[in-house]
Amino acid sequence: MSSIGILEQRRIEAAFAKGIYEEMAAELGPEQARAILSRAIVKLAKQTAAEMAAEAPEGPSLDHFIAIQERWTRDDALRIEVTDRTETSYGFNVTRCKYSEMYRAMGLADLGAVLSCNRDGAFCEGYDPKLRLTRTQTLMGGATHCDFRYQVEP
């Protein structure tokens, strides 16, 4: 497990990604640069998720998935309110997101969703193909909260 929280890791990554994105946008145009960055982020999220799933002593599970959530909430990075927890479902709302705040402060509000929110569904795919995320809104997108709803399919 990394000694730095994911919030700090994302700050470092975002500073690096900003420079790469700006160069790609100048060369290829902003739409193509954004698409390339998005694909790369999704790929990395799936790889990271597979590594975390491999850490689960009894294989990936909803319980283990919930247990590793601390990595994202560390340093008060996310404030969440759990709305649902059953054997096959887990739901929560994010009422404060320091990731979103950080991207805005870095001048990356337009890329914040690509750099962070974009990872969430892909992470589920990489962690366990049976795990599905439904989210209809995000703080990054201007909503009052993010609504994360996870479901383990049979």
Buried (B, 14 or more C-beta within 10 A) or exposed (E): EEEEBBBBEBBEBBEEBBEEBEEBBEEEEBEEBBBBBBEEBBEBBBEBBBEBBEEBEEEBBBEBBBEBBEBBBBEEBBEBEEEEEEEEBBBBBBEBBBBBBBBEEBEBEEBBBBBBBBBBBBBBBBBBEEBBBEBEEBBBEEBEBBBBBBBBEE
